[in-house]
Amino acid sequence: MPTNIKFNYLYRDTGNYKQFGNIILSNPNNISTALITDIVKKNLIDREFFETTKWGVPSLFFDTKNEDDHEWHEFENIEITEEPPYSGLAIEDLLDRILLD
């Protein structure tokens, strides 16, 4: 039985205030969390950051933006969940976007 994947990430502004979020994706081919994590980490900026617009992930910006704030979000982790996916996207869709970046 396929399990879903929770992609956890956050936005940290220049004042070190954090906004946490996640997306839940289906995993019809049961790709391991270790493989998913490996692919994600190999494609991060400075082993930590990514741009939500390039990966098609919702941004977590605060309502007010300081001129020193940046566009990068931080990857936290991948976990298995039984929560339903937010959309029709599968983890393969996200991995394809990541590999194209």
C-alpha positions as CSV (number, residue, x, y, z in Angstrom):
1,M,0.0,0.0,0.0
2,P,1.5,3.3,-1.1
3,T,2.2,5.9,1.6
4,N,2.3,9.6,1.2
5,I,5.3,11.9,1.6
6,K,5.4,15.0,3.7
7,F,8.0,17.6,2.5
8,N,8.8,19.9,5.5
9,Y,10.4,23.3,5.0
10,L,10.5,26.8,6.4
11,Y,11.2,30.4,5.6
12,R,13.6,32.3,7.9
13,D,13.7,36.1,7.5
14,T,16.7,38.3,8.3
15,G,15.4,38.8,11.8
16,N,15.5,35.0,12.3
17,Y,11.7,34.8,12.5
18,K,10.5,31.5,11.1
19,Q,7.4,30.3,9.2
20,F,7.1,26.6,8.9
21,G,5.2,24.6,6.3
22,N,4.8,21.4,4.4
23,I,3.3,19.8,1.4
24,I,2.0,16.3,1.2
25,L,2.5,14.4,-2.0
26,S,1.3,10.9,-3.1
27,N,4.0,8.2,-3.4
28,P,2.4,5.7,-5.8
29,N,5.8,4.0,-6.5
30,N,6.9,3.8,-2.9
31,I,10.1,5.7,-3.4
32,S,12.1,5.5,-0.2
33,T,12.5,8.6,2.0
34,A,16.3,8.0,1.9
35,L,16.3,8.3,-1.9
36,I,14.0,11.3,-1.9
37,T,16.1,13.0,0.8
38,D,19.3,12.3,-1.1
39,I,17.9,13.8,-4.3
40,V,16.6,16.9,-2.5
41,K,19.9,17.5,-0.6
42,K,22.0,17.1,-3.7
43,N,20.1,20.0,-5.3
44,L,19.9,22.5,-2.5
45,I,21.7,25.8,-2.6
46,D,24.6,25.6,0.0
47,R,23.2,22.2,1.1
48,E,20.3,24.0,2.8
49,F,18.2,26.3,0.6
50,F,15.9,26.2,-2.4
51,E,13.7,28.6,-4.3
52,T,10.0,27.8,-4.0
53,T,9.2,29.3,-7.4
54,K,11.6,26.9,-9.2
55,W,10.4,23.8,-7.3
56,G,6.7,24.7,-7.5
57,V,6.3,24.7,-3.7
58,P,4.1,27.3,-2.0
59,S,6.2,30.2,-0.5
60,L,6.1,30.9,3.2
61,F,7.0,34.6,3.2
62,F,5.7,36.8,6.0
63,D,3.1,39.5,5.1
64,T,5.6,42.3,5.5
65,K,9.0,42.0,3.8
66,N,12.2,43.7,4.9
67,E,14.5,44.9,2.1
68,D,17.2,42.5,3.4
69,D,14.9,39.5,3.3
70,H,15.8,36.9,0.6
71,E,13.8,34.5,-1.6
72,W,15.3,31.2,-0.3
73,H,13.5,28.7,1.9
74,E,15.1,26.0,4.0
75,F,14.6,22.3,3.6
76,E,13.9,20.5,6.9
77,N,13.1,16.8,6.1
78,I,11.0,14.2,4.4
79,E,8.7,11.9,6.3
80,I,6.1,9.2,5.6
81,T,2.5,10.2,6.4
82,E,-0.9,8.8,6.0
83,E,-2.3,12.3,5.7
84,P,-4.0,12.8,2.3
85,P,-2.1,14.7,-0.4
86,Y,-3.0,18.4,-0.9
87,S,-3.2,18.1,-4.6
88,G,-2.9,15.6,-7.4
89,L,0.9,15.9,-7.3
90,A,3.1,12.9,-6.7
91,I,6.6,13.0,-5.2
92,E,7.9,12.1,-8.7
93,D,6.5,15.5,-9.9
94,L,8.4,17.4,-7.3
95,L,11.6,15.4,-7.9
96,D,11.3,16.1,-11.7
97,R,11.1,19.9,-10.9
98,I,14.0,19.6,-8.5
99,L,16.2,17.8,-11.1
100,L,15.3,20.4,-13.8
101,D,16.4,23.3,-11.6
